[in-house]
Amino acid sequence: MNDLIQEMEIYAAENDIPIMQKEGIEFFKQLIQKYKIKSILEIGTAIGYSAIQLASLDSEIQIVSIERDEERYQRAVENVAKSQCGDQIKLVLADALECEIEGQFDCIFIDAAKAQYIRFFEKYKKNLNNDGLIVSDNLSFHGYVEHPELQMSRNLRQLVGKIKKYIDFLENNDEFETEFVKLGDGIAISRKKH
């Protein structure tokens, strides 16, 4: 399994594919164990890196993961087949904003198009169990969110602006309370208020 993880890390680095930073994935794995999470909906499979790592924590964990990029999806299918968790991970080739996913999950993991985070959150919160978590990655976006003085292209500035909007959306959300963790590339953990 470690060989596969290493292989995926190298492939991601060589092909400029965003995967969770090591510190972030380690923290996420602890979260899964702490809250005894058994079902995860992942928005943004990429090459299956986080899905495989999370599924390997416990044979009871079931993951549904959505990816719209066909090449990445195919790579994820190959990686999941090589892992020992093939029967725990269901991969869906679709645009997460256009498909419908049935069922309830203990955790919804948002790690796809940053500009769509609010829409993903609003669309899929109905699939969250009452005591579940919504985990969002990349809220620091390589330090650009905290350091607006850094040189950025216009597109990057717009993207950083959208991530800031999402952070505001979480901070001012009446339904959910959110904890922000400065690990990896910045993670938010949102829980329904009771």
Backbone torsions as a table, in degrees:
resi	resn	phi	psi	omega
1	MET	NA	-42.1	179.4
2	ASN	-61.0	-34.7	177.9
3	ASP	-62.7	-42.6	-179.7
4	LEU	-64.2	-44.0	179.3
5	ILE	-59.6	-45.8	179.5
6	GLN	-61.7	-43.8	179.3
7	GLU	-59.3	-42.7	179.7
8	MET	-67.0	-38.9	179.6
9	GLU	-63.1	-42.0	179.6
10	ILE	-66.1	-46.1	-179.7
11	TYR	-59.8	-43.6	-179.5
12	ALA	-62.7	-42.8	-179.9
13	ALA	-65.1	-43.3	-177.8
14	GLU	-70.4	-29.8	-174.8
15	ASN	-108.3	12.4	176.1
16	ASP	55.8	45.7	179.1
17	ILE	-103.8	124.9	-177.2
18	PRO	-73.1	118.7	171.7
19	ILE	-122.3	164.1	-178.3
20	MET	-62.5	139.5	176.7
21	GLN	-67.5	151.1	-174.5
22	LYS	-53.7	-46.1	-178.9
23	GLU	-60.8	-39.6	180.0
24	GLY	-67.4	-44.6	-178.1
25	ILE	-68.2	-35.6	177.8
26	GLU	-63.9	-43.0	178.1
27	PHE	-63.0	-43.1	-178.9
28	PHE	-62.3	-41.5	179.5
29	LYS	-62.3	-39.6	177.9
30	GLN	-64.4	-39.1	178.8
31	LEU	-61.2	-45.0	-180.0
32	ILE	-59.2	-42.7	-179.1
33	GLN	-72.4	-42.2	-178.4
34	LYS	-59.8	-43.3	-176.8
35	TYR	-95.9	9.5	178.7
36	LYS	49.0	47.5	-178.2
37	ILE	-74.8	129.3	-177.2
38	LYS	-116.1	-15.8	-179.4
39	SER	-135.8	132.2	-175.2
40	ILE	-132.7	134.0	169.5
41	LEU	-107.1	118.3	-178.5
42	GLU	-107.4	126.9	176.9
43	ILE	-104.0	106.3	-175.1
44	GLY	105.8	84.7	-178.8
45	THR	-74.8	-37.1	-166.4
46	ALA	53.1	-118.1	-176.7
47	ILE	-104.0	12.9	175.8
48	GLY	90.5	9.1	-174.3
49	TYR	-58.3	-55.5	-177.0
50	SER	-72.2	-37.9	-179.8
51	ALA	-58.1	-45.3	-179.0
52	ILE	-65.9	-42.9	-179.7
53	GLN	-63.4	-41.5	-177.6
54	LEU	-71.7	-41.8	-179.9
55	ALA	-63.5	-33.3	-176.7
56	SER	-72.0	-8.7	179.0
57	LEU	-69.8	-32.4	-171.3
58	ASP	-161.8	129.5	-176.2
59	SER	-66.7	-13.0	179.2
60	GLU	-85.9	-11.9	-177.7
61	ILE	-72.5	129.5	176.8
62	GLN	-115.3	134.8	-177.2
63	ILE	-127.9	133.2	168.8
64	VAL	-110.5	125.7	-174.6
65	SER	-128.6	130.5	-175.7
66	ILE	-107.9	132.5	176.7
67	GLU	-139.7	133.8	-178.6
68	ARG	-98.3	-17.1	-179.2
69	ASP	-84.7	117.6	-171.7
70	GLU	-63.1	-39.3	-179.3
71	GLU	-64.5	-45.2	178.3
72	ARG	-65.0	-40.8	179.2
73	TYR	-58.7	-46.6	-179.9
74	GLN	-61.6	-40.2	178.3
75	ARG	-64.6	-39.7	177.5
76	ALA	-63.4	-42.2	178.1
77	VAL	-57.4	-45.1	178.9
78	GLU	-63.5	-44.3	-178.3
79	ASN	-66.1	-41.7	179.9
80	VAL	-63.9	-39.0	178.2
81	ALA	-62.1	-34.5	179.8
82	LYS	-77.1	-22.0	-177.6
83	SER	-80.0	172.8	176.0
84	GLN	-92.8	12.0	-173.4
85	CYS	-114.0	20.4	-174.9
86	GLY	-53.0	-37.7	-177.6
87	ASP	-81.3	-3.4	-180.0
88	GLN	-100.0	-15.0	-172.8
89	ILE	-116.8	122.1	175.5
90	LYS	-106.9	117.8	-179.3
91	LEU	-96.5	136.3	-178.9
92	VAL	-122.1	122.8	176.1
93	LEU	-91.5	104.1	-176.8
94	ALA	-170.3	165.3	170.2
95	ASP	-84.8	121.8	-175.2
96	ALA	-59.2	-24.4	179.6
97	LEU	-82.8	-12.3	-176.6
98	GLU	-110.9	-14.5	-178.1
99	CYS	-99.4	163.2	176.9
100	GLU	-114.7	130.9	178.5
101	ILE	-113.2	127.3	178.9
102	GLU	-87.2	157.2	171.1
103	GLY	96.8	170.1	-177.5
104	GLN	-113.0	149.7	-176.4
105	PHE	-132.6	150.2	175.6
106	ASP	-75.6	-25.9	-177.2
107	CYS	-146.1	136.1	171.2
108	ILE	-115.1	125.1	-175.8
109	PHE	-112.1	116.0	-178.2
110	ILE	-101.8	115.6	-178.0
111	ASP	-152.4	54.8	-177.3
112	ALA	-128.5	-142.9	-177.4
113	ALA	-59.0	113.9	-173.9
114	LYS	-58.3	-35.4	-176.6
115	ALA	-66.6	-14.7	-176.1
116	GLN	-107.6	9.7	-174.2
117	TYR	-55.4	-43.0	-179.0
118	ILE	-62.6	-43.3	-179.9
119	ARG	-64.9	-40.3	177.0
120	PHE	-61.7	-46.1	-177.7
121	PHE	-59.1	-50.9	-177.2
122	GLU	-64.1	-38.0	-177.5
123	LYS	-70.5	-40.5	-170.3
124	TYR	-101.5	-3.7	-179.8
125	LYS	-60.5	-25.8	178.6
126	LYS	-67.3	-19.7	179.7
127	ASN	-89.2	5.1	-175.7
128	LEU	-94.2	132.1	172.8
129	ASN	-62.3	156.5	-175.2
130	ASN	-54.0	-40.2	-179.1
131	ASP	-99.2	17.2	-175.2
132	GLY	-77.7	173.4	-179.6
133	LEU	-119.8	142.3	166.7
134	ILE	-108.6	118.9	-177.7
135	VAL	-109.3	127.3	179.6
136	SER	-118.0	133.5	-179.2
137	ASP	-107.0	164.1	175.0
138	ASN	72.1	31.6	-177.3
139	LEU	-79.5	-8.8	175.2
140	SER	-94.9	-24.2	-177.9
141	PHE	43.6	66.7	176.6
142	HIS	57.5	29.7	176.4
143	GLY	88.7	-8.9	-176.9
144	TYR	-67.4	-31.4	-177.0
145	VAL	-67.2	-41.6	-179.9
146	GLU	-80.9	-18.3	-175.7
147	HIS	-125.0	74.8	-178.1
148	PRO	-64.5	-13.2	-179.8
149	GLU	-76.1	-12.9	179.7
150	LEU	-64.7	149.1	178.1
151	GLN	-65.6	127.6	-179.7
152	MET	-139.7	148.0	172.1
153	SER	-73.0	166.6	-179.9
154	ARG	-60.3	-42.5	179.6
155	ASN	-62.0	-42.7	-179.8
156	LEU	-65.4	-41.5	177.3
157	ARG	-58.2	-43.3	179.8
158	GLN	-63.9	-41.6	179.9
159	LEU	-64.5	-44.8	178.5
160	VAL	-60.7	-39.5	176.7
161	GLY	-59.8	-39.8	180.0
162	LYS	-70.0	-36.0	177.1
163	ILE	-66.2	-40.8	177.5
164	LYS	-61.5	-39.6	177.5
165	LYS	-60.9	-39.9	179.4
166	TYR	-65.9	-41.4	177.6
167	ILE	-61.2	-43.9	176.2
168	ASP	-60.2	-43.5	179.5
169	PHE	-57.7	-42.4	179.7
170	LEU	-70.4	-42.0	-177.2
171	GLU	-65.1	-31.1	-176.2
172	ASN	-106.1	18.6	-176.1
173	ASN	-79.9	127.2	-178.4
174	ASP	-76.3	-24.4	-175.0
175	GLU	-89.7	-29.1	-173.1
176	PHE	-124.3	148.5	168.7
177	GLU	-110.2	141.9	-172.1
178	THR	-126.7	137.4	174.2
179	GLU	-110.5	133.0	179.6
180	PHE	-104.2	131.5	-176.3
181	VAL	-120.4	124.8	-177.7
182	LYS	-89.3	61.9	176.2
183	LEU	-123.1	154.4	-178.3
184	GLY	57.6	-126.5	-179.3
185	ASP	-105.3	26.8	178.0
186	GLY	89.2	117.8	-174.6
187	ILE	-127.1	142.0	173.0
188	ALA	-117.1	139.1	176.4
189	ILE	-120.4	114.3	-176.7
190	SER	-110.6	135.2	177.3
191	ARG	-126.7	146.9	176.4
192	LYS	-63.5	139.6	173.8
193	LYS	-78.6	143.6	179.3
194	HIS	-108.0	NA	NA
